[in-house]
Amino acid sequence: MSALFCDFPLAERIERAEARRMAEATEKARKRPGSAAFVLPVAGGVATFAEAGSPLNKVAGLGFGGVPDAETLAGVEKAFAAVGSPVQVELAHLVDPGIGAALTARGYRLESFENVLGRDLRGAADRVLPEGVEIRPSGDEDFAAWLDAATDGFGHPDDQDPPSDHQFPREVLTRAMRDLSEGNVRRYVALCDGVVAGVASMCVVDGLAQFTGAATRPGYRRRGVQTALLSARLADAAGAGCDLAVVTTQPASRSQHNAQRQGFELLYTRAVLGTIFTNL
């Protein structure tokens, strides 16, 4: 397996897939009665708002369709202000540096970073199954149990991870996870002694396997659940003819450590910039 080199076209491929995923999930939120959700195209990416406090409220993929002008940015900011929400931008470090400078000048500030890692799938991808862990696909019949485990896992960050400022109400997180995990998404459950201990999901689009989330319930951590879920998705992605698997992690987290142990390499970093203004 050769080392990956991430150039602008590869990052664009990944970021456009992520922007499309955000847009598709938010479109589901728009269909709920009384919804104020919106999806706006912006400079190759997308601005999405699902509901107050949702992890879907962001600007993703910005800059891969050129540098947005002041009028475009103002339009995005007014849309978020209209629903009383601050703006959060995930900005890949490979885009024009002028975008970051423009955002800073408009009052945005750096909040955090996230890493995008990838693994070349053109070699063998062996399944790893720690003792006592079983991995199986999750269908519509057990989606409620899958969703409950996902919300439990994501709602209780690993105590060995760096602290995160992102906390979401359980009911809001549940709706976001549902919207992100229905449709053309492969879901997995990890069982320990017959109990659902962890879950994961994967999207396959045009040869790209997006590992779109994995969570372990607090009582089942340090038992190899995430390793098993990673290896199962890698094997299935390779079997589906994908050439690349990607995953997004918090820097220096257990998730990044587990991914790198499975052969993932750091491709690029996103700066997460936000602003507190909501009245424009």
N, C-alpha and C positions, 0 to 999 in steps of 0.2 A: 504494500500500500504506500503510494508516494505521498510526500508532503503536499498539502494544499496551499495554493497561492491565491489570495483573494484580491482581484482587481475590481475596477468599477463595474464592468458588466456582470460579474458574479454577484456583487453586493446588490446591484439593481434587481437581478433575478430574485434574490431572497426578499428584498424589501417590497417589491411589487406583490409577491405572494402574501406577505404579511399584511400589506394594506388591503388586499382583496379579502383576506380572512376577516379583518376588522369590519370591512364594509358589509360583508354577507351576514355576520352576526348582528350588526346594528340594524340591518334591514328587518330582521326578525323582531327586534325590539320596537321598531316603528309601527308594526302591525297590531300592537297591543292597544286596547281602547284607552284614549286619553293620552297617548304617548306624545312626548315632545322631542323624540329622537330625531337625529338628522345625520346625513352622510354628504360631505362636500368634497369634491376633488380639489387637490391643491398641489401644484408643482410636482406631478408624478406620484404623489401620495394621496392620503385621504384624511379628512378631519371627521371624527365620529363622536357622537354623543348618544348614549343609550338612556340613561336616567341619572338622577343625582347620586353621586358617590360610586358610580360604576367603574370597574377597571377598563371598560371599553371607551371611556372618555379620553380621547387623545388625538394627536396628529401623528400618523405613521407614514413612513416612506417618503418623507419630505426631501426635496432636492434632487430626485432622480428624473425629474422632468424640467430641470432648469432652476434658476434662482427665482423665488417668488417675489413679486414687486410689493410695494407698500400697500397698494389697494387690495391685493389678494389677501395679505396678512390681516389687514383691517377687517375684511369681510369675515374671515374665520373668527377673529376675536369678537366681533359683534354677534355672531351666531352663538358662541359660548356665553357671552354676556347676557343674551336674551333669555337663557335658561338658568342664569345665576351660577354658572360654573367657571372656574379658572381654566386656563388653557395649559395643557401639557404636551410638549413636543418631544418625540423620540428622534434624535438626529444622528445618523450614522457618520462616523468620523471621516468617511471617504468623500463626502459631498463638498461642494465649494465652501471654503471657510468663511466666505462673505455672508453665508446664511446665518451662521452662529453670531457673527458680529452684528448683523441686522436685528436679530432677535434680542440680543443683549441691549442694543440701543433702544429697543421698544419696551424695555422693562422686564424682560425675562431673566431668570437667574438659574444657575446650575443647581439641580436638586440631587442627582445621582447618576450612576452609570449602569449599563447592562451589557453583557457580553454575548455575542453571537458566535457560536462554535459550529464547525462542520466536520463531517467525516465522509471521505471518499468511499463509495459503496461498490466500486468496481473490483474489489477483492472479496475474499470469503468473509462472511459475517456469522460466526458461530453463536449458538444460543448458550447462555450461561444460566444455570438454574441452581441457586443455592439450596442446600438441604432444608426441607420443610416449606419451600415456597412453590406454588403452582401458578402458572400464568395461563389465562384463557381469554378468548375474545368475549366482549360484552355486547349483547344484542339489545334490541328494543325492549324485550321482556324484563330485563333487569336494569334498565336505564335509571330508574329511581334509586336503586341501591348504589349504582355507579356514581350518580350525582351527589348522593349523601356523603359517600366516602371522599369524593373530590372536594366538597365544601369543607369537610372536617380537616382534611390534610392541608389545604391552602389557607384555611382560617387559623391554623396553629403553626406558625413558622418554626423551623428547626432551631432549637436553642443554641446550636453550634454555628449558625449562620450570622453574618453581620446584621446588626439591627436595620429594620426597614421602616420607612415612614408611611408605607402604603398599607392601610388597614381598611377593610370594607365590611359593611353590615352583612350579616349572614344571608338575609333574604335577597339582597342586591347581588352578592357574590353568586348565589345559587342561580339566579336568573341569567347572569352573564355566562356562567359555566354551561348552562343549558343551551344558550344561543350559540356558544362557540363549539359545542360538542354534538349537535344534531346534524343531519344531512350527510354529506360526503366526508365523514370522519370515522376512522377506525378506532374503536375503544377497546381497552384491555382492563382486566381486573387481575390483581395478585391476591392469592389466597394463602393464608397461614392457618394450618389446622382447620381448614374449611371455612374460615372467616375472611371476609373481604378486608384486607390489610392495606391495599393501595390500588391506585388506578392510574391509567395513562391514556393518551390519545395521540393520533397521528393523522395528518392530511397528506395525501399524495396528489400532486399536481404537476403535470408536465415533467416527470422525472425527478422532481424534488420532493423529498419526504420531510415535512415539517413535523417535528416532535412538539406537539402543541400543548403540552402540559402533563405533569405527573405529580402525584401527591401520595404520601404515606401517612396513615393515621398515626398519631403520636405514640401509641402503645406498641407499634410494630416497627419502629425505626431501629437501624443498626442490625437488621436481619437479612440484608441483601435484596430487599424488595425492589429498590430502584435499579439495581444492577440487572435484575431479572427482567424488569419492564423495558429497560434500554435495549438489552440484547434481543428480546423478542421483537421489538419494533425494527431494529437493525436488520434482522433476518428477514422479516416480512417485507421491508422496504427494498432490500436487495432482490428478493423473489419477485417483487412487482416491477422490476426493471429500472428502479431509480438509480441515478448515478451519484446523488448527494443527499445526505441527511443533515438537517440543521436543528439546533436547539438554542434557546435563549436562556441565560442564567444570570443570577445576581453574581457580581464579581466575588471571588474568594468564598463561594458558598459550597455546601455539600453537593448541590446539584452539579456545579462546575467540576468539582473533584470527581464525582461519579462518571460524568460524561468523558472527561479526559482519560480516565482509566479504561473506558471503552473505545478509545482511539479517536475521539473528537479533538480537533485543534481550534485554537482561537483564530477566527477570521477577521473580525472587526468589533469595535465597541460603539455603542450608542450613548450619546450624552442625553440625559433626560432634563429638559429645561421647562420651567414652569413660571407662571405669573399669577399673582394674587388678585389682579384687577378683574372685576366682573361688570363694572358699570362704564360702558363706553358710549 
